[in-house]
């Protein structure tokens, strides 16, 4: 029987799926860590688990856990039920959505640096792990952190969780709750706060487009570009450059949001 013919779904399976996803990520991360230790028995723990191998293994574990959870809880596994079909977005609106995502990401990064938090927390550790990546290692990092992790997170949070919540609660509340859950999954408070804000934007463009595909594109491109720039260029330092980036990217982001809101009324 068509799930849509049964009326709005219950809410508890959505939160159960979140708990299962979290548990799956923990278990798979432990398996990944054990596998890494068996593959590289002579490499010190800090180089193995705090470096690029640990980051890639963790990204794989997280992606697999999220995808498996969606497959378990979203039945039947139809793209339309996860909003994995095109919405109203066109090429130009998708481009503006991506620009808005990149501008917001850089504005938050500069704001973090200006607040004296740029060298603290999980993001600093991620940058440190990526910094030395080159050649095949960089390609794998972009594939895992950008394509796989970005797609898996959007599949679960915007495709599954926000969509299911939105069938029972107002869209704004669905976006807020999903963004909170998205942030909490990142555990460390700086990373969680940044993920929450980015999640609000990703949730918003999902609702205005009626599709999770733009959010997937934005997330993948943002993560991939972050990985490449961190490895090849490094992080922007200094109060002056970051203040300029914050102001400029803030204006670009506001412009993108205004343009998208106006475009949606056509």
LOSE-330413 format. One record per atom (N, C-alpha, C, O): residue in one letter; atom name; x, y, z. Coordinates in steps of 0.2 Angstrom, whole numbers. Example, Ala and Ser with C-alpha at 12.3 -4.5 7.8 and 13.67 -1.06 7.14 Angstrom:
% residues 2
NODE r  a    c1    c2    c3
NODE A  N    66   -28    39
NODE A CA    62   -22    39
NODE A  C    66   -16    39
NODE A  O    71   -17    42
NODE S  N    64   -11    35
NODE S CA    68    -5    36
NODE S  C    64     0    39
NODE S  O    67     6    40
END
This chain:
% residues 266
NODE r  a    c1    c2    c3
NODE X  N     4    -6     0
NODE X CA     0     0     0
NODE X  C     4     6     0
NODE X  O    10     6     3
NODE X  N     2    11    -4
NODE X CA     6    18    -4
NODE X  C     6    21     3
NODE X  O     1    22     6
NODE X  N    12    23     5
NODE X CA    13    26    12
NODE X  C     9    32    12
NODE X  O     6    34    18
NODE X  N     8    36     7
NODE X CA     5    42     7
NODE X  C    -3    41     8
NODE X  O    -6    46    10
NODE X  N    -5    35     6
NODE X CA   -12    34     7
NODE X  C   -14    32    14
NODE X  O   -20    32    16
NODE X  N    -9    31    19
NODE X CA   -10    30    26
NODE X  C   -11    36    30
NODE X  O   -12    35    36
NODE X  N   -10    42    27
NODE X CA   -10    48    31
NODE X  C    -3    50    34
NODE X  O     1    46    32
NODE X  N    -3    55    38
NODE X CA     4    58    40
NODE X  C     7    52    44
NODE X  O     4    49    48
NODE X  N    13    51    44
NODE X CA    17    46    48
NODE X  C    18    49    55
NODE X  O    17    55    57
NODE X  N    19    44    60
NODE X CA    20    45    67
NODE X  C    27    48    67
NODE X  O    31    47    63
NODE X  N    27    52    73
NODE X CA    34    56    74
NODE X  C    39    51    77
NODE X  O    45    52    76
NODE X  N    37    47    82
NODE X CA    42    43    85
NODE X  C    47    39    81
NODE X  O    53    39    83
NODE X  N    45    36    75
NODE X CA    50    33    71
NODE X  C    56    38    69
NODE X  O    61    36    68
NODE X  N    54    44    68
NODE X CA    59    49    66
NODE X  C    64    50    71
NODE X  O    70    50    69
NODE X  N    62    50    77
NODE X CA    67    51    82
NODE X  C    71    45    84
NODE X  O    77    45    86
NODE X  N    67    39    83
NODE X CA    70    33    84
NODE X  C    76    32    79
NODE X  O    81    29    80
NODE X  N    74    34    73
NODE X CA    79    34    67
NODE X  C    86    38    69
NODE X  O    91    36    67
NODE X  N    85    43    72
NODE X CA    90    48    74
NODE X  C    95    44    79
NODE X  O   101    44    79
NODE X  N    91    41    84
NODE X CA    95    37    89
NODE X  C    99    31    86
NODE X  O   105    30    87
NODE X  N    96    28    81
NODE X CA    99    22    78
NODE X  C   105    25    74
NODE X  O   110    21    73
NODE X  N   104    30    70
NODE X CA   109    33    66
NODE X  C   115    35    70
NODE X  O   121    33    69
NODE X  N   114    38    76
NODE X CA   119    40    81
NODE X  C   123    33    83
NODE X  O   129    33    83
NODE X  N   119    28    85
NODE X CA   122    22    88
NODE X  C   126    19    82
NODE X  O   131    16    83
NODE X  N   123    19    76
NODE X CA   127    15    70
NODE X  C   133    19    69
NODE X  O   138    15    68
NODE X  N   133    25    69
NODE X CA   140    29    68
NODE X  C   145    27    73
NODE X  O   151    27    72
NODE X  N   143    27    80
NODE X CA   147    25    85
NODE X  C   150    18    84
NODE X  O   156    17    84
NODE X  N   146    13    83
NODE X CA   148     7    82
NODE X  C   153     6    75
NODE X  O   158     3    76
NODE X  N   151     9    70
NODE X CA   155     9    64
NODE X  C   161    12    64
NODE X  O   166    10    61
NODE X  N   161    18    68
NODE X CA   168    21    70
NODE X  C   173    17    74
NODE X  O   179    17    72
NODE X  N   170    13    79
NODE X CA   174     9    82
NODE X  C   177     3    78
NODE X  O   183     2    78
NODE X  N   173     1    73
NODE X CA   175    -4    69
NODE X  C   181    -1    64
NODE X  O   186    -5    63
NODE X  N   179     5    62
NODE X CA   184     8    57
NODE X  C   191     9    61
NODE X  O   196     8    58
NODE X  N   190    11    67
NODE X CA   197    12    71
NODE X  C   200     6    72
NODE X  O   207     6    72
NODE X  N   197     0    74
NODE X CA   200    -6    74
NODE X  C   203    -8    68
NODE X  O   209   -11    68
NODE X  N   200    -7    62
NODE X CA   203    -9    56
NODE X  C   209    -5    54
NODE X  O   214    -8    52
NODE X  N   209     2    56
NODE X CA   215     6    55
NODE X  C   221     3    59
NODE X  O   226     3    56
NODE X  N   219     2    65
NODE X CA   225    -1    69
NODE X  C   228    -7    67
NODE X  O   234    -8    67
NODE X  N   223   -12    64
NODE X CA   226   -18    61
NODE X  C   230   -17    55
NODE X  O   235   -20    54
NODE X  N   228   -12    51
NODE X CA   231   -10    45
NODE X  C   238    -7    46
NODE X  O   243    -8    42
NODE X  N   238    -3    51
NODE X CA   245     1    52
NODE X  C   247     0    60
NODE X  O   246     5    64
NODE X  N   249    -6    61
NODE X CA   251    -7    68
NODE X  C   256    -3    71
NODE X  O   257    -2    77
NODE X  N   261     0    67
NODE X CA   267     3    69
NODE X  C   266    11    69
NODE X  O   270    14    72
NODE X  N   260    13    67
NODE X CA   259    20    67
NODE X  C   256    23    74
NODE X  O   252    20    76
NODE X  N   259    28    76
NODE X CA   257    31    83
NODE X  C   249    33    83
NODE X  O   247    35    77
NODE X  N   246    32    88
NODE X CA   239    34    88
NODE X  C   237    41    86
NODE X  O   233    42    82
NODE X  N   241    46    88
NODE X CA   240    53    86
NODE X  C   240    54    79
NODE X  O   236    58    76
NODE X  N   245    50    76
NODE X CA   246    51    68
NODE X  C   241    47    65
NODE X  O   238    50    59
NODE X  N   238    42    67
NODE X CA   233    38    64
NODE X  C   226    40    65
NODE X  O   223    41    60
NODE X  N   224    42    71
NODE X CA   217    43    72
NODE X  C   216    51    72
NODE X  O   210    53    71
NODE X  N   221    55    73
NODE X CA   220    62    73
NODE X  C   222    65    66
NODE X  O   221    71    64
NODE X  N   225    61    62
NODE X CA   227    63    55
NODE X  C   222    61    50
NODE X  O   216    59    51
NODE X  N   224    61    43
NODE X CA   219    60    38
NODE X  C   216    53    38
NODE X  O   211    53    36
NODE X  N   220    48    39
NODE X CA   217    41    39
NODE X  C   211    41    44
NODE X  O   206    38    42
NODE X  N   212    44    50
NODE X CA   206    43    55
NODE X  C   200    48    52
NODE X  O   195    46    53
NODE X  N   202    53    49
NODE X CA   196    58    47
NODE X  C   193    54    41
NODE X  O   186    54    41
NODE X  N   196    51    37
NODE X CA   193    47    31
NODE X  C   189    41    34
NODE X  O   183    40    31
NODE X  N   192    38    38
NODE X CA   188    32    41
NODE X  C   182    34    45
NODE X  O   177    31    44
NODE X  N   182    40    48
NODE X CA   177    42    52
NODE X  C   171    45    47
NODE X  O   165    44    48
NODE X  N   173    48    42
NODE X CA   169    50    37
NODE X  C   165    44    33
NODE X  O   159    45    32
NODE X  N   169    39    32
NODE X CA   165    33    29
NODE X  C   160    30    34
NODE X  O   155    28    32
NODE X  N   163    29    40
NODE X CA   158    26    45
NODE X  C   152    30    46
NODE X  O   146    27    46
NODE X  N   152    37    46
NODE X CA   147    41    47
NODE X  C   142    41    41
NODE X  O   136    40    42
NODE X  N   145    41    35
NODE X CA   141    40    29
NODE X  C   137    34    29
NODE X  O   131    34    27
NODE X  N   140    28    30
NODE X CA   137    22    30
NODE X  C   132    21    35
NODE X  O   126    19    33
NODE X  N   133    24    41
NODE X CA   128    23    46
NODE X  C   122    27    44
NODE X  O   116    25    46
NODE X  N   122    33    42
NODE X CA   116    37    40
NODE X  C   113    34    34
NODE X  O   106    34    34
NODE X  N   116    31    29
NODE X CA   113    28    23
NODE X  C   109    22    25
NODE X  O   103    21    23
NODE X  N   112    18    29
NODE X CA   109    12    32
NODE X  C   103    13    36
NODE X  O    98    10    35
NODE X  N   103    18    40
NODE X CA    97    20    44
NODE X  C    91    23    40
NODE X  O    86    21    41
NODE X  N    93    26    34
NODE X CA    88    29    30
NODE X  C    85    22    26
NODE X  O    78    22    26
NODE X  N    89    18    24
NODE X CA    86    12    21
NODE X  C    82     8    26
NODE X  O    77     4    24
NODE X  N    83     8    32
NODE X CA    80     4    37
NODE X  C    73     7    39
NODE X  O    68     4    40
NODE X  N    73    14    39
NODE X CA    67    17    42
NODE X  C    62    20    36
NODE X  O    56    21    37
NODE X  N    65    21    30
NODE X CA    61    24    25
NODE X  C    59    19    20
NODE X  O    62    17    16
NODE X  N    53    16    21
NODE X CA    50    11    17
NODE X  C    43    13    15
NODE X  O    39    16    18
NODE X  N    42    12     8
NODE X CA    46    10     3
NODE X  C    52    15     1
NODE X  O    51    21     2
NODE X  N    57    12    -1
NODE X CA    63    16    -3
NODE X  C    62    20    -9
NODE X  O    66    18   -14
NODE X  N    58    24   -10
NODE X CA    57    28   -16
NODE X  C    59    35   -16
NODE X  O    59    38   -11
NODE X  N    63    37   -21
NODE X CA    66    44   -21
NODE X  C    61    50   -19
NODE X  O    63    54   -16
NODE X  N    55    49   -22
NODE X CA    50    54   -20
NODE X  C    48    55   -13
NODE X  O    47    61   -11
NODE X  N    49    50    -9
NODE X CA    47    50    -2
NODE X  C    53    53     2
NODE X  O    52    55     8
NODE X  N    59    54    -1
NODE X CA    64    57     2
NODE X  C    66    64    -2
NODE X  O    71    67     0
NODE X  N    61    66    -6
NODE X CA    62    72   -10
NODE X  C    68    72   -14
NODE X  O    71    78   -14
NODE X  N    70    67   -16
NODE X CA    76    66   -21
NODE X  C    74    67   -28
NODE X  O    77    63   -32
NODE X  N    70    71   -29
NODE X CA    67    73   -36
NODE X  C    68    80   -37
NODE X  O    67    84   -32
NODE X  N    69    82   -43
NODE X CA    69    90   -44
NODE X  C    63    93   -42
NODE X  O    58    91   -42
NODE X  N    64    99   -39
NODE X CA    59   104   -37
NODE X  C    58   109   -42
NODE X  O    59   108   -48
NODE X  N    57   115   -39
NODE X CA    56   121   -44
NODE X  C    62   124   -46
NODE X  O    62   129   -50
NODE X  N    68   122   -43
NODE X CA    74   126   -44
NODE X  C    76   125   -51
NODE X  O    75   120   -55
NODE X  N    79   131   -54
NODE X CA    82   131   -61
NODE X  C    89   131   -60
NODE X  O    92   131   -54
NODE X  N    93   131   -66
NODE X CA   100   132   -65
NODE X  C   103   138   -62
NODE X  O   107   138   -58
NODE X  N    99   144   -63
NODE X CA   101   150   -60
NODE X  C   100   150   -52
NODE X  O   104   152   -48
NODE X  N    94   148   -50
NODE X CA    92   147   -43
NODE X  C    97   143   -39
NODE X  O    99   144   -34
NODE X  N    98   137   -43
NODE X CA   103   132   -39
NODE X  C   110   136   -38
NODE X  O   113   135   -33
NODE X  N   112   139   -43
NODE X CA   119   143   -43
NODE X  C   118   148   -37
NODE X  O   123   148   -33
NODE X  N   113   151   -36
NODE X CA   112   156   -31
NODE X  C   112   153   -24
NODE X  O   115   155   -19
NODE X  N   109   147   -24
NODE X CA   109   143   -18
NODE X  C   116   141   -16
NODE X  O   118   141   -10
NODE X  N   120   139   -21
NODE X CA   127   137   -19
NODE X  C   131   142   -17
NODE X  O   135   142   -12
NODE X  N   130   148   -20
NODE X CA   134   154   -18
NODE X  C   132   156   -11
NODE X  O   136   158    -7
NODE X  N   126   156   -10
NODE X CA   123   158    -3
NODE X  C   127   153     2
NODE X  O   129   155     8
NODE X  N   127   146     1
NODE X CA   130   142     5
NODE X  C   137   143     6
NODE X  O   140   143    12
NODE X  N   141   144     1
NODE X CA   148   146     1
NODE X  C   149   152     5
NODE X  O   154   153     9
NODE X  N   145   157     4
NODE X CA   146   164     7
NODE X  C   145   163    15
NODE X  O   148   166    19
NODE X  N   139   159    17
NODE X CA   138   158    24
NODE X  C   143   154    27
NODE X  O   145   156    33
NODE X  N   146   149    24
NODE X CA   151   145    27
NODE X  C   157   149    28
NODE X  O   160   148    33
NODE X  N   159   153    23
NODE X CA   165   157    24
NODE X  C   164   163    30
NODE X  O   169   164    34
NODE X  N   158   166    30
NODE X CA   156   171    35
NODE X  C   157   168    42
NODE X  O   160   171    46
NODE X  N   154   162    43
NODE X CA   155   158    49
NODE X  C   162   157    51
NODE X  O   164   157    57
NODE X  N   166   155    46
NODE X CA   173   153    47
NODE X  C   177   159    49
NODE X  O   181   159    54
NODE X  N   175   165    46
NODE X CA   179   171    48
NODE X  C   177   173    55
NODE X  O   181   176    59
NODE X  N   170   173    56
NODE X CA   168   175    63
NODE X  C   171   171    68
NODE X  O   172   173    73
NODE X  N   171   164    67
NODE X CA   175   160    72
NODE X  C   182   162    73
NODE X  O   184   162    79
NODE X  N   185   164    68
NODE X CA   192   166    69
NODE X  C   193   172    72
NODE X  O   197   173    77
NODE X  N   188   177    71
NODE X CA   188   184    74
NODE X  C   187   183    82
NODE X  O   189   187    86
NODE X  N   183   178    83
NODE X CA   181   177    90
NODE X  C   186   173    94
NODE X  O   185   171   100
NODE X  N   192   171    91
NODE X CA   197   168    94
NODE X  C   196   160    95
NODE X  O   199   157    99
NODE X  N   191   158    91
NODE X CA   190   150    91
NODE X  C   192   146    85
NODE X  O   191   140    85
NODE X  N   196   150    81
NODE X CA   198   146    75
NODE X  C   203   141    76
NODE X  O   203   136    72
NODE X  N   207   141    81
NODE X CA   211   136    82
NODE X  C   209   131    88
NODE X  O   213   127    91
NODE X  N   203   131    89
NODE X CA   200   126    94
NODE X  C   195   122    91
NODE X  O   192   123    86
NODE X  N   194   116    95
NODE X CA   188   112    93
NODE X  C   189   107    87
NODE X  O   195   107    85
NODE X  N   184   104    85
NODE X CA   184    99    80
NODE X  C   187   101    73
NODE X  O   190    98    69
NODE X  N   184   107    71
NODE X CA   186   110    65
NODE X  C   193   111    64
NODE X  O   196   110    59
NODE X  N   196   114    69
NODE X CA   204   115    69
NODE X  C   207   108    68
NODE X  O   212   108    65
NODE X  N   205   103    71
NODE X CA   208    96    71
NODE X  C   207    94    63
NODE X  O   211    90    61
NODE X  N   201    95    61
NODE X CA   200    93    54
NODE X  C   204    97    49
NODE X  O   207    93    44
NODE X  N   205   103    50
NODE X CA   210   107    46
NODE X  C   217   104    46
NODE X  O   220   104    41
NODE X  N   219   103    52
NODE X CA   226   100    53
NODE X  C   227    93    50
NODE X  O   232    92    47
NODE X  N   221    89    50
NODE X CA   222    83    46
NODE X  C   222    83    39
NODE X  O   226    80    35
NODE X  N   219    88    36
NODE X CA   218    89    29
NODE X  C   224    93    26
NODE X  O   226    92    20
NODE X  N   227    97    30
NODE X CA   232   102    28
NODE X  C   238    99    24
NODE X  O   240   102    19
NODE X  N   240    93    25
NODE X CA   246    89    22
NODE X  C   243    85    16
NODE X  O   248    82    13
NODE X  N   237    85    15
NODE X CA   234    80    10
NODE X  C   237    83     3
NODE X  O   236    89     1
NODE X  N   238    78    -2
NODE X CA   240    80    -8
NODE X  C   239    73   -13
NODE X  O   240    68   -10
NODE X  N   239    75   -19
NODE X CA   238    69   -24
NODE X  C   232    64   -22
NODE X  O   227    67   -21
NODE X  N   234    58   -22
NODE X CA   228    53   -21
NODE X  C   225    54   -14
NODE X  O   219    53   -14
NODE X  N   229    56    -9
NODE X CA   226    57    -3
NODE X  C   221    62    -3
NODE X  O   215    62     0
NODE X  N   222    68    -6
NODE X CA   218    73    -7
NODE X  C   211    71   -11
NODE X  O   206    73    -9
NODE X  N   212    67   -16
NODE X CA   207    65   -20
NODE X  C   202    61   -16
NODE X  O   196    62   -16
NODE X  N   205    56   -12
NODE X CA   201    52    -7
NODE X  C   197    56    -2
NODE X  O   191    55     0
NODE X  N   201    61     1
NODE X CA   198    66     6
NODE X  C   192    70     3
NODE X  O   187    70     6
NODE X  N   193    72    -3
NODE X CA   187    76    -7
NODE X  C   181    71    -8
NODE X  O   175    73    -7
NODE X  N   183    65   -10
NODE X CA   177    60   -11
NODE X  C   174    58    -5
NODE X  O   167    58    -5
NODE X  N   177    57     1
NODE X CA   174    55     7
NODE X  C   171    61    10
NODE X  O   165    61    12
NODE X  N   175    66    12
NODE X CA   172    72    16
NODE X  C   167    76    12
NODE X  O   162    78    14
NODE X  N   168    77     5
NODE X CA   164    81     1
NODE X  C   158    77    -2
NODE X  O   152    79     0
NODE X  N   159    72    -6
NODE X CA   154    69    -9
NODE X  C   150    64    -5
NODE X  O   144    65    -4
NODE X  N   153    59    -2
NODE X CA   150    54     2
NODE X  C   147    57     9
NODE X  O   141    56    10
NODE X  N   151    61    13
NODE X CA   148    63    19
NODE X  C   143    69    18
NODE X  O   137    68    21
NODE X  N   144    73    13
NODE X CA   139    78    11
NODE X  C   132    75     9
NODE X  O   127    77    11
NODE X  N   133    70     5
NODE X CA   127    67     2
NODE X  C   123    63     7
NODE X  O   117    64     8
NODE X  N   127    59    11
NODE X CA   124    55    16
NODE X  C   120    59    22
NODE X  O   115    58    24
NODE X  N   123    65    24
NODE X CA   120    69    29
NODE X  C   114    72    26
NODE X  O   109    73    30
NODE X  N   114    75    20
NODE X CA   108    78    17
NODE X  C   102    72    16
NODE X  O    97    74    17
NODE X  N   104    66    14
NODE X CA   100    61    13
NODE X  C    96    60    20
NODE X  O    90    59    20
NODE X  N    99    59    25
NODE X CA    96    58    31
NODE X  C    92    64    34
NODE X  O    86    63    36
NODE X  N    96    70    35
NODE X CA    93    75    38
NODE X  C    88    79    34
NODE X  O    82    80    37
NODE X  N    89    81    28
NODE X CA    84    85    24
NODE X  C    80    80    20
NODE X  O    74    81    20
NODE X  N    83    75    18
NODE X CA    78    70    14
NODE X  C    74    66    18
NODE X  O    68    65    16
NODE X  N    76    63    23
NODE X CA    72    59    28
NODE X  C    69    63    34
NODE X  O    63    64    34
NODE X  N    73    65    38
NODE X CA    71    68    44
NODE X  C    66    74    43
NODE X  O    60    74    46
NODE X  N    69    79    40
NODE X CA    65    85    39
NODE X  C    58    84    35
NODE X  O    53    87    36
NODE X  N    59    79    30
NODE X CA    53    78    26
NODE X  C    47    74    30
NODE X  O    42    76    30
NODE X  N    49    70    35
NODE X CA    45    66    39
NODE X  C    42    71    44
NODE X  O    36    71    45
NODE X  N    46    75    47
NODE X CA    43    80    52
NODE X  C    39    85    49
NODE X  O    33    87    52
NODE X  N    40    87    43
NODE X CA    36    92    39
NODE X  C    29    89    37
NODE X  O    25    93    36
NODE X  N    28    83    38
NODE X CA    22    80    36
NODE X  C    17    80    43
NODE X  O    11    79    42
NODE X  N    20    82    48
NODE X CA    16    82    54
NODE X  C    16    89    58
NODE X  O    12    91    62
NODE X  N    21    93    57
NODE X CA    22    99    60
NODE X  C    24   105    55
NODE X  O    25   103    49
NODE X  N    23   111    56
NODE X CA    24   116    51
NODE X  C    31   116    49
NODE X  O    36   114    52
NODE X  N    32   118    42
NODE X CA    39   117    39
NODE X  C    44   121    43
NODE X  O    50   118    44
NODE X  N    43   127    46
NODE X CA    48   130    50
NODE X  C    50   126    56
NODE X  O    56   126    58
NODE X  N    46   123    59
NODE X CA    47   119    65
NODE X  C    51   113    63
NODE X  O    56   111    66
NODE X  N    50   110    57
NODE X CA    53   104    55
NODE X  C    60   106    53
NODE X  O    65   102    55
NODE X  N    61   112    50
NODE X CA    68   114    49
NODE X  C    72   115    55
NODE X  O    78   114    55
NODE X  N    69   119    60
NODE X CA    72   120    66
NODE X  C    74   114    70
NODE X  O    80   113    72
NODE X  N    70   109    71
NODE X CA    71   103    74
NODE X  C    77    99    71
NODE X  O    81    96    74
NODE X  N    76    98    64
NODE X CA    81    95    60
NODE X  C    88    98    61
NODE X  O    93    94    61
NODE X  N    88   104    61
NODE X CA    95   108    61
NODE X  C    98   107    68
NODE X  O   104   106    69
NODE X  N    94   107    73
NODE X CA    96   105    80
NODE X  C    99    98    80
NODE X  O   104    97    83
NODE X  N    95    93    77
NODE X CA    98    87    77
NODE X  C   104    86    73
NODE X  O   109    82    75
NODE X  N   105    90    68
NODE X CA   111    90    63
NODE X  C   117    93    67
NODE X  O   122    90    67
NODE X  N   115    98    71
NODE X CA   121   101    75
NODE X  C   123    96    80
NODE X  O   129    95    81
NODE X  N   118    93    84
NODE X CA   120    89    89
NODE X  C   124    83    87
NODE X  O   128    80    91
NODE X  N   123    81    81
NODE X CA   127    75    79
NODE X  C   134    76    78
NODE X  O   139    72    78
NODE X  N   136    83    78
NODE X CA   143    85    77
NODE X  C   147    85    84
NODE X  O   153    86    85
NODE X  N   143    84    90
NODE X CA   145    84    96
NODE X  C   149    90    99
NODE X  O   147    93   104
NODE X  N   155    91    97
NODE X CA   159    97    99
NODE X  C   155   103    98
NODE X  O   153   104    93
NODE X  N   155   108   103
NODE X CA   150   113   103
NODE X  C   151   118    97
NODE X  O   147   121    95
NODE X  N   158   120    96
NODE X CA   159   125    90
NODE X  C   157   122    84
NODE X  O   153   125    80
NODE X  N   159   116    82
NODE X CA   157   113    76
NODE X  C   149   112    76
NODE X  O   146   113    71
NODE X  N   146   110    82
NODE X CA   139   109    82
NODE X  C   135   115    81
NODE X  O   130   115    77
NODE X  N   137   121    83
NODE X CA   134   127    82
NODE X  C   134   130    75
NODE X  O   129   132    72
NODE X  N   140   129    72
NODE X CA   141   130    65
NODE X  C   137   126    60
NODE X  O   134   128    56
NODE X  N   136   120    62
NODE X CA   132   115    58
NODE X  C   125   117    59
NODE X  O   121   116    54
NODE X  N   123   119    65
NODE X CA   116   121    66
NODE X  C   114   127    62
NODE X  O   109   126    58
NODE X  N   118   132    61
NODE X CA   117   138    57
NODE X  C   117   136    50
NODE X  O   112   138    46
NODE X  N   121   132    47
NODE X CA   121   129    40
NODE X  C   115   125    39
NODE X  O   112   125    34
NODE X  N   113   121    44
NODE X CA   107   117    43
NODE X  C   101   121    42
NODE X  O    97   119    39
NODE X  N   101   127    46
NODE X CA    95   131    45
NODE X  C    94   133    37
NODE X  O    89   133    34
NODE X  N   100   135    35
NODE X CA   100   137    27
NODE X  C    98   131    23
NODE X  O    94   132    18
NODE X  N   101   125    24
NODE X CA   100   120    20
NODE X  C    93   117    20
NODE X  O    90   115    16
NODE X  N    90   118    27
NODE X CA    83   116    27
NODE X  C    78   121    24
NODE X  O    73   119    21
NODE X  N    80   127    24
NODE X CA    76   133    21
NODE X  C    76   132    13
NODE X  O    71   132    10
NODE X  N    82   130    10
NODE X CA    82   130     3
NODE X  C    78   123     1
NODE X  O    75   123    -5
NODE X  N    78   118     5
NODE X CA    75   112     4
NODE X  C    67   113     4
NODE X  O    64   111    -1
NODE X  N    65   117     8
NODE X CA    58   119     9
NODE X  C    55   123     3
NODE X  O    50   122     0
NODE X  N    59   128     1
NODE X CA    57   133    -4
NODE X  C    58   130   -11
NODE X  O    54   131   -16
NODE X  N    62   125   -12
NODE X CA    63   121   -18
NODE X  C    58   115   -18
NODE X  O    57   113   -24
NODE X  N    56   113   -13
NODE X CA    52   107   -13
NODE X  C    56   100   -14
NODE X  O    53    95   -17
NODE X  N    63   101   -13
NODE X CA    67    95   -15
NODE X  C    73    96   -11
NODE X  O    75   101    -9
NODE X  N    76    90    -9
NODE X CA    82    89    -5
NODE X  C    89    90   -10
NODE X  O    94    90    -7
NODE X  N    88    89   -17
NODE X CA    93    89   -21
NODE X  C    98    96   -21
NODE X  O   104    95   -21
NODE X  N    95   102   -20
NODE X CA    99   108   -20
NODE X  C   103   108   -13
NODE X  O   109   110   -14
NODE X  N   100   105    -8
NODE X CA   104   105    -2
NODE X  C   110   100    -2
NODE X  O   115   101     0
NODE X  N   109    94    -6
NODE X CA   114    90    -7
NODE X  C   120    93   -11
NODE X  O   126    92    -9
NODE X  N   118    96   -16
NODE X CA   123   100   -21
NODE X  C   127   105   -17
NODE X  O   133   105   -17
NODE X  N   123   109   -13
NODE X CA   126   114    -9
NODE X  C   131   111    -4
NODE X  O   137   113    -3
NODE X  N   129   106     0
NODE X CA   133   103     5
NODE X  C   139   100     2
NODE X  O   145   100     5
NODE X  N   138    96    -3
NODE X CA   144    93    -7
NODE X  C   149    98    -9
NODE X  O   155    97    -8
NODE X  N   147   103   -13
NODE X CA   152   108   -15
NODE X  C   155   112   -10
NODE X  O   161   113   -10
NODE X  N   151   113    -5
NODE X CA   155   117     1
NODE X  C   160   113     4
NODE X  O   165   115     6
NODE X  N   158   106     6
NODE X CA   163   102     9
NODE X  C   169   101     5
NODE X  O   175   101     7
NODE X  N   168    99    -2
NODE X CA   173    98    -7
NODE X  C   178   104    -7
NODE X  O   184   103    -7
NODE X  N   175   110    -8
NODE X CA   179   116    -9
NODE X  C   183   117    -2
NODE X  O   189   119    -3
NODE X  N   180   116     4
NODE X CA   183   117    10
NODE X  C   189   113    10
NODE X  O   195   115    13
NODE X  N   189   106     8
NODE X CA   194   102     9
NODE X  C   200   104     4
NODE X  O   206   103     6
NODE X  N   198   105    -2
NODE X CA   203   107    -7
NODE X  C   207   114    -5
NODE X  O   213   114    -5
NODE X  N   203   119    -3
NODE X CA   207   125    -1
NODE X  C   211   124     5
NODE X  O   216   127     6
NODE X  N   208   120    10
NODE X CA   212   119    16
NODE X  C   219   115    15
NODE X  O   224   117    18
NODE X  N   219   111    10
NODE X CA   225   107     8
NODE X  C   230   111     4
NODE X  O   236   111     5
NODE X  N   227   115    -1
NODE X CA   231   119    -5
NODE X  C   233   126    -3
NODE X  O   238   128    -5
NODE X  N   229   129     0
NODE X CA   229   136     2
NODE X  C   231   137     9
NODE X  O   235   141    11
NODE X  N   227   134    13
NODE X CA   227   135    20
NODE X  C   221   139    23
NODE X  O   217   141    19
NODE X  N   222   141    29
NODE X CA   216   145    32
NODE X  C   218   152    32
NODE X  O   224   154    33
NODE X  N   213   156    31
NODE X CA   214   164    31
NODE X  C   216   166    38
NODE X  O   212   164    43
NODE X  N   221   169    39
NODE X CA   223   172    46
NODE X  C   223   179    46
NODE X  O   223   183    41
NODE X  N   223   182    52
NODE X CA   223   189    53
NODE X  C   216   192    53
NODE X  O   211   190    50
NODE X  N   216   197    58
NODE X CA   209   200    59
NODE X  C   207   204    53
NODE X  O   201   204    52
NODE X  N   211   208    50
NODE X CA   209   212    44
NODE X  C   206   208    38
NODE X  O   200   209    36
NODE X  N   209   203    36
NODE X CA   207   199    30
NODE X  C   200   195    32
NODE X  O   195   195    28
NODE X  N   200   193    38
NODE X CA   194   189    41
NODE X  C   188   194    42
NODE X  O   182   192    40
NODE X  N   189   200    44
NODE X CA   184   205    45
NODE X  C   181   207    38
NODE X  O   175   208    37
NODE X  N   186   208    33
NODE X CA   183   209    26
NODE X  C   179   204    23
NODE X  O   174   205    20
NODE X  N   182   197    24
NODE X CA   178   192    22
NODE X  C   171   191    25
NODE X  O   166   190    22
NODE X  N   171   192    32
NODE X CA   165   192    35
NODE X  C   160   197    32
NODE X  O   154   195    31
NODE X  N   162   203    31
NODE X CA   158   208    29
NODE X  C   155   207    21
NODE X  O   149   207    20
NODE X  N   160   205    17
NODE X CA   159   203    10
NODE X  C   154   197     9
NODE X  O   149   198     6
NODE X  N   156   192    13
NODE X CA   152   186    12
NODE X  C   145   187    16
NODE X  O   140   184    13
NODE X  N   145   191    21
NODE X CA   138   192    24
NODE X  C   134   196    19
NODE X  O   128   194    19
NODE X  N   136   200    15
NODE X CA   132   204    10
NODE X  C   130   199     5
NODE X  O   124   200     3
NODE X  N   135   195     2
NODE X CA   133   190    -3
NODE X  C   128   186    -1
NODE X  O   123   184    -4
NODE X  N   128   183     6
NODE X CA   123   179     8
NODE X  C   116   182     9
NODE X  O   111   179     7
NODE X  N   116   188    11
NODE X CA   110   191    12
NODE X  C   107   193     5
NODE X  O   101   192     4
NODE X  N   111   195     0
NODE X CA   109   195    -7
NODE X  C   106   189   -10
NODE X  O   101   189   -13
NODE X  N   109   183    -8
NODE X CA   107   177   -11
NODE X  C   100   175    -8
NODE X  O    95   173   -11
NODE X  N    99   176    -1
NODE X CA    93   175     2
NODE X  C    87   179    -1
NODE X  O    82   177    -2
NODE X  N    89   186    -2
NODE X CA    83   190    -4
NODE X  C    82   188   -11
NODE X  O    76   188   -13
NODE X  N    87   187   -15
NODE X CA    85   185   -22
NODE X  C    81   178   -23
NODE X  O    76   178   -27
NODE X  N    83   174   -18
NODE X CA    79   167   -18
NODE X  C    72   168   -16
NODE X  O    67   165   -19
NODE X  N    71   173   -11
NODE X CA    64   174    -9
NODE X  C    60   178   -14
NODE X  O    54   176   -15
NODE X  N    63   182   -18
NODE X CA    60   186   -23
NODE X  C    58   181   -29
NODE X  O    53   181   -32
NODE X  N    63   177   -30
NODE X CA    62   172   -36
NODE X  C    56   167   -35
NODE X  O    53   165   -39
NODE X  N    56   165   -28
NODE X CA    51   160   -26
NODE X  C    44   163   -27
NODE X  O    39   159   -28
NODE X  N    43   170   -27
NODE X CA    36   173   -28
NODE X  C    34   174   -35
NODE X  O    28   176   -36
NODE X  N    38   172   -40
NODE X CA    37   173   -47
NODE X  C    31   168   -49
NODE X  O    29   168   -55
END
